[in-house]
Amino acid sequence: MMKKKSHKIKVGISIGDMNGIGPEIILKTFQDQMMFDFCTPIVFASTKALSYQKKALKIDIPVHGIMDMEKAFPNKLNVLNLWKEPVPITLGKPDPEIGKYAIDSFTKAVEALKKGTIDVLVTAPFDKKTIQSEAYEFPGHTDYLSQELEGNPLMFMITDDLKVGLVTDHVPVKYVAGQITDNKIQTKIQTMEESLKKDFGLEKPKIAVLGLNPHSGDGGIIGKEEIEIIQPAIEKLNNEGHLVFGPYPADSFFGSNHYKKFDAVLAMYHDQGLIPFKTLSFGKGVNYTAGLNKIRTSPDHGTAYEIAGKGIANPDSFREAIFAAIDIYKKRKEYQELTENVLESQTKK
């Protein structure tokens, strides 16, 4: 009996800011021929733009230009040609003109993700300032993905040993407290728990929740959000059988290694979660948009204009983002098959 041919996962890659290190980390990642054993990569850009980067950075890797997704070769770095004109690349310089190409690449890749012509999406970093236009008024990737895809998005920073999600992400600090609500905390925890089960194979995940204020409010002396909002939200979920604990003072939680007792941590705002995450995991971390019906990951760093064109960018986090997307895709398939089998068994009974 012939075995069914295994499906090689199609990884769509948005080019990011071509004046930053995005093209460099993409090219360096696929210099390793073993990467093609895991996936078929398709970069949304142009062969001319990538060829310029190859020459400027002295990176020797063939690229395969295609006009149609179906023409993608399984063992090559495929480039879906979105534009024909030469791109005015100036490595290391923020440029709104380059931002337009970054958004074109990203939105076309999302369109392919929705249609299923790619299985997962990995986004190279772009600059939040240069991407702004009348057609694109989103602060980053996540807000656009939330509009285009189904589900409740959660910014989830992940490694094998540490996973940190956020209640609020790209929000000015002065607005954070006003956005911390009982409903939002419960929704983020439930999204995180579902992701841990479906995307990471954890049957009964344990989640820690951080407080908003110094020392978690010190019993209401330094703020009452913990008493009035965060603790009641945790108690509601506990009463429903969820393993949620806290709120914990954020200043000592990571330094004391307390995070190692949990499968994931929910932080109240961006820097509260990302400073310790990047301190402990920089270069190995992945930014995963959990909670959506499609999979998108990215490296845990930005455009790094200051080193663009110098050939010293480290591709490790981008490589980890590709592996994470592939692993999550497989885990979701396993979870779907498992739950379908259980339902089928129950129906028969």
C-alpha positions in Angstrom: 0.0 0.0 0.0 1.4 3.4 -1.0 2.0 5.9 1.7 0.2 9.3 1.3 2.8 11.9 0.3 3.4 14.3 3.2 2.4 18.0 2.6 5.3 20.4 2.6 4.2 23.5 4.3 4.1 26.7 2.2 5.6 29.5 4.2 4.6 33.0 2.9 7.1 35.7 3.8 6.5 39.4 3.7 9.7 41.3 2.9 9.3 44.0 5.5 11.3 47.3 5.3 13.9 46.7 2.5 16.1 49.5 3.9 16.3 47.5 7.2 17.6 44.0 7.9 14.5 42.0 6.7 15.9 40.9 3.4 19.3 40.0 5.0 17.8 37.7 7.6 15.6 36.1 5.0 18.5 35.4 2.7 20.8 34.2 5.5 18.1 31.8 6.8 17.7 30.1 3.5 21.4 29.8 2.8 21.0 26.7 5.0 19.8 24.1 2.5 18.3 22.1 5.4 15.5 24.7 5.7 14.0 23.4 2.5 13.4 20.1 4.1 10.9 21.8 6.4 9.0 24.1 4.1 8.6 25.8 0.7 9.3 29.5 1.2 7.6 32.2 -0.9 8.8 35.8 -0.5 6.3 38.5 -1.5 8.5 41.0 -3.2 10.5 41.1 -6.5 13.6 39.3 -7.7 15.2 42.6 -8.6 14.9 43.9 -5.1 16.3 40.7 -3.6 19.1 40.5 -6.1 20.2 44.0 -5.2 20.3 42.9 -1.5 22.2 39.7 -2.4 24.9 41.8 -4.2 25.1 44.5 -1.6 25.4 42.0 1.3 27.5 39.5 -0.7 25.1 36.6 0.1 25.3 33.8 -2.4 21.9 32.1 -2.7 19.8 31.5 -5.9 16.3 32.9 -5.9 13.5 31.6 -8.1 11.2 34.3 -9.5 7.5 33.3 -10.0 4.4 35.1 -11.2 2.0 32.5 -9.9 1.9 30.8 -6.5 1.4 27.4 -8.2 4.8 27.7 -9.8 6.6 27.7 -6.5 9.5 25.1 -6.4 9.8 23.0 -3.2 13.6 23.3 -2.8 14.2 26.9 -3.8 13.8 30.4 -2.3 10.8 31.5 -4.3 10.0 35.1 -4.9 6.5 36.1 -6.0 7.1 39.1 -8.2 4.6 41.8 -7.0 6.3 44.7 -8.9 8.6 45.1 -11.9 10.0 48.6 -11.4 13.4 49.1 -9.6 13.0 50.0 -5.9 15.0 53.0 -4.5 16.8 51.0 -1.7 19.0 53.0 0.6 20.1 50.6 3.3 19.8 52.0 6.9 17.5 54.9 6.0 13.8 55.2 6.9 11.8 56.0 3.7 8.0 56.3 3.3 8.4 55.1 -0.4 10.0 51.9 0.9 7.1 51.7 3.4 4.7 51.4 0.5 6.4 48.4 -0.8 6.5 46.8 2.7 2.7 47.2 3.0 2.1 45.9 -0.5 4.1 42.8 0.4 2.3 42.3 3.7 -1.3 42.9 2.5 -0.7 40.6 -0.6 0.7 37.9 1.7 -2.3 38.2 4.0 -4.6 37.9 1.0 -2.8 34.6 0.1 -3.1 33.4 3.7 -6.8 34.0 3.7 -7.2 32.1 0.4 -5.1 29.2 1.6 -2.5 29.5 -1.1 0.1 29.7 1.7 -0.2 27.8 4.9 1.4 30.2 7.3 2.8 33.7 7.2 6.1 35.0 8.6 6.6 38.7 8.5 9.9 40.5 8.4 9.9 43.7 10.4 8.8 47.1 9.0 8.9 50.6 10.4 5.7 51.8 12.0 6.3 55.4 10.9 7.1 54.8 7.2 4.1 52.5 6.6 1.5 55.0 7.4 -0.8 56.2 4.6 -4.4 56.8 3.8 -4.7 53.2 2.6 -2.9 51.8 5.7 -3.6 53.5 9.1 -2.7 50.6 11.4 0.1 50.9 14.1 1.5 47.5 13.0 0.8 44.0 11.8 -1.5 42.8 14.5 -4.3 45.4 14.0 -4.5 44.7 10.3 -4.5 41.0 10.9 -7.4 41.4 13.4 -9.4 43.2 10.7 -8.7 40.7 8.0 -8.8 37.4 9.9 -11.3 35.7 12.3 -10.8 35.5 16.0 -9.5 37.5 19.0 -5.9 38.4 18.5 -3.3 38.1 21.3 0.3 39.3 21.0 2.1 36.3 22.3 5.9 36.3 22.7 7.1 32.7 22.7 10.1 30.4 23.2 10.2 26.8 24.3 10.6 27.9 28.0 8.8 31.2 28.2 5.5 32.5 26.8 4.3 36.1 27.5 1.0 37.5 26.3 -0.3 41.1 26.6 -3.7 42.6 27.6 -2.8 45.9 25.8 0.0 46.0 23.2 0.9 49.1 21.2 -0.9 51.6 23.5 0.6 54.8 25.0 1.3 54.2 28.7 -1.1 57.0 29.8 -4.0 55.1 28.2 -3.2 51.6 29.6 -5.1 51.7 32.9 -8.3 52.8 31.0 -8.1 49.8 28.8 -7.7 47.2 31.5 -11.2 45.8 32.0 -12.7 42.6 33.5 -14.0 41.5 30.1 -10.7 42.2 28.3 -8.6 40.3 30.9 -10.9 37.2 30.7 -10.9 37.3 26.9 -7.1 37.4 26.7 -6.7 34.6 29.2 -9.2 32.4 27.4 -7.5 33.1 24.1 -4.1 32.3 25.7 -5.4 29.1 27.2 -7.0 28.0 23.9 -3.7 28.7 22.1 -1.7 26.7 24.6 -4.0 23.7 24.1 -4.4 24.0 20.3 -1.1 25.4 19.2 1.3 23.9 21.8 -0.4 20.7 22.9 -0.8 21.5 26.6 -3.8 19.7 28.0 -4.4 21.8 31.2 -2.2 24.9 31.0 -1.3 27.1 34.1 -1.4 30.8 33.5 0.1 33.6 35.7 -1.4 37.1 35.6 0.7 40.1 36.5 -0.6 43.2 38.4 -0.8 46.6 36.8 0.6 48.7 39.6 3.9 48.5 41.6 3.7 45.7 44.1 0.4 44.7 42.6 -1.2 47.8 44.2 0.0 46.9 47.8 -3.6 46.1 48.9 -5.0 49.2 47.2 -2.4 51.7 48.5 -0.7 52.1 45.1 -3.8 51.6 42.9 -7.0 49.7 43.0 -7.1 48.0 39.6 -5.9 44.7 41.1 -8.6 44.6 43.7 -11.4 46.0 41.5 -10.7 44.5 38.1 -7.8 42.0 37.8 -8.5 39.8 40.9 -12.3 39.4 40.2 -11.5 38.4 36.6 -9.1 35.7 37.8 -11.6 34.4 40.4 -14.4 34.1 37.8 -12.2 32.0 35.6 -11.0 29.9 38.5 -14.6 29.2 39.4 -15.1 27.9 35.9 -12.2 25.5 36.3 -9.4 27.4 34.6 -5.9 27.3 36.1 -5.2 31.0 36.4 -3.2 32.6 39.3 -2.2 36.1 40.4 -2.1 39.0 40.2 1.7 38.9 40.9 4.0 41.9 41.3 5.8 42.3 38.0 9.1 43.5 39.4 10.0 40.3 41.2 8.2 37.8 39.1 10.8 37.1 36.4 13.9 37.7 38.5 12.9 35.1 41.0 12.3 32.5 38.2 8.7 32.3 39.4 7.6 32.3 35.7 9.1 28.8 35.4 6.2 27.4 37.4 3.7 28.4 34.7 3.0 27.6 31.1 2.4 31.3 30.2 2.3 34.7 31.7 -0.2 37.5 30.9 1.2 41.0 31.3 -0.9 44.1 31.5 1.0 46.3 29.0 3.8 46.1 26.4 7.0 46.9 28.3 5.9 45.1 31.4 5.9 41.8 29.4 8.5 42.5 26.6 11.3 43.9 28.7 11.8 40.7 30.7 10.9 38.5 27.7 13.6 40.1 25.5 16.1 40.2 28.4 15.7 36.4 28.9 15.2 35.4 25.3 16.5 37.9 22.8 17.5 36.4 19.5 15.5 33.2 20.2 12.1 34.7 20.8 9.2 34.8 18.4 6.3 37.2 18.1 3.2 35.1 17.5 -0.3 36.5 16.8 -2.4 33.9 18.7 -6.1 33.6 18.7 -6.7 33.9 14.9 -7.9 31.3 12.4 -4.6 31.6 10.5 -1.0 31.5 11.7 1.4 34.5 11.6 4.8 34.8 13.4 7.7 37.2 13.2 11.1 37.7 14.8 11.3 39.5 18.1 13.2 42.5 16.8 12.7 45.5 14.5 14.2 46.9 11.3 17.6 47.6 12.9 18.5 50.4 10.5 21.7 51.0 12.4 23.2 47.7 11.2 21.4 47.4 7.8 23.8 46.7 5.0 26.7 45.8 7.2 26.1 42.0 6.8 26.1 41.4 10.6 22.3 40.9 11.2 21.6 37.7 13.2 18.9 35.5 11.5 18.3 33.3 14.5 15.0 34.9 15.6 13.6 34.9 12.0 14.6 31.2 11.7 12.8 30.5 15.0 9.8 32.3 13.7 9.6 30.0 10.7 10.0 26.9 12.8 7.4 28.2 15.3 4.9 28.8 12.4 5.5 25.2 11.1 5.2 23.6 14.5 2.0 25.5 15.3 0.5 24.6 12.0 1.2 20.9 12.7 -0.1 21.1 16.2 -3.3 22.6 15.1 -3.8 19.8 12.5 -3.2 17.2 15.3 -5.6 19.0 17.6 -8.3 19.2 14.9 -7.9 15.5 14.1 -8.0 14.5 17.8 -11.1 16.6 18.5 -12.8 15.3 15.3 -12.1 11.7 16.4 -13.5 12.3 19.9 -16.7 13.8 18.4 -17.0 10.9 16.0 -16.6 8.4 18.8 -19.2 10.2 21.0 -21.6 10.3 18.1 -21.3 6.6 17.5 -21.9 5.9 21.2 
